[in-house]
Amino acid sequence: MATTWRSFSHQLTEYYAAPYRAAFLKARQQEDDLFFLLVLSEALGVPNPASFHTMELLPIVYEDFHAWHTRMGTDRSPLENLQCC
């Protein structure tokens, strides 16, 4: 009986969440792109008052850098010291 209720609850959750899944994914992608821009702003030539704090995040950001710059519409890396393509 408990598995039936769990299954019903899961299906009901999927029914209500499915129409919004794409919107949530797009919102998360936009937040991630803004985060990348803030972390890489000093390297892109935009003054960043928090560059001392965002410097620690650069190794984490470099892993997904290629996907980010292709999403932003650049074929090659906009940074001279980081060639990923």
Secondary structure, 3 states (H helix, E strand, C coil): CHHHHHHHHHHHHHHHHHHHHHHHHHHHHHHHHHHHHHHHHHHHCCCCCCHHHHHHHHHHHHCCHHHHHHHCCCCCCCCCCCCCC
